[in-house]
Amino acid sequence: MTPILYSFRRCPYAMRARLALLSANLSVEIREISLKNKPLELKVISKKATVPCLQTEKKIFAESLEIMYWVLGKSDQEQLLDISLKGINLIKYNDGPFKTCLDRTKYHAHYDNVELAVEHKIAKEFLSQLNEELRTEFILGEKRTLVDLALLPFIRQYAFIDKRWFDAQNWSNLNRWLNSFLRSKSFAISQRKYPIWNPGDKPTIF
Ligand SMILES: N[C@@H](CCC(=O)N[C@@H](CS)C(=O)NCC(=O)O)C(=O)O
């Protein structure tokens, strides 16, 4: 069975899963969904019905990192899984405090008691740290790893909250890393648009 990926183009979690698939050169049937009108087929296999969700012959993966690990476990041509504890901790911080800060900044109108100055400070600390790490071409060194793919969609989302402000910060390494990703072929492919999937549609292969 060709694995099925329930996906949403703009979701940073789904984006990192698609980036891993591209690196692995592994094909899936992609099902673009509407988050406001999730298909029953997704709800049946995943209680929380978030994207990305990967349905394989044996297992359902409802967490983006699990999907990345599974995909790269099958085929890791770039040795993306060769990461250190520092890398694992950066992903944890990204998915935890930084993602919270990203949401509270981007969607601050939806929250009570957001102090944007506090959120800015949290983000600036993390982004400055990444800028330091990026004295090498990629976060953990001269070759890209899972850590780059896992973080890039989130840093991109943060940058585009106010790209002029982001570009004006003293983060030349971070900007180089992000801009080279934005210009990359894998980013372009990962952002291809697909129509919303409907049951009975001819499979779309990603
Ligand atoms: N921890 C999950 C988070 C996935 C997630 O929250 N995805 C969002 C879209 S960016 C979603 O599906 N939201 C719909 C919902 O929560 O009902 C992962 O890593 O895959």
The ligand as a Gaussian input file, in Angstrom:
#p B3LYP/6-31G(d) Opt

LIG

0 1
 N        2.087000      17.904000      17.515000
 C        1.459000      17.829000      16.222000
 C        0.796000      19.155000      15.924000
 C        0.051000      19.179000      14.611000
 C       -0.908000      20.364000      14.525000
 O       -1.264000      20.985000      15.523000
 N       -1.381000      20.656000      13.302000
 C       -2.368000      21.687000      13.143000
 C       -2.217000      22.446000      11.832000
 S       -0.762000      23.415000      11.768000
 C       -3.749000      21.063000      13.083000
 O       -3.932000      19.993000      12.547000
 N       -4.745000      21.771000      13.621000
 C       -6.107000      21.335000      13.575000
 C       -6.640000      20.940000      14.896000
 O       -5.915000      21.060000      15.908000
 O       -7.800000      20.532000      14.958000
 C        2.491000      17.433000      15.183000
 O        3.698000      17.591000      15.449000
 O        2.137000      16.899000      14.135000

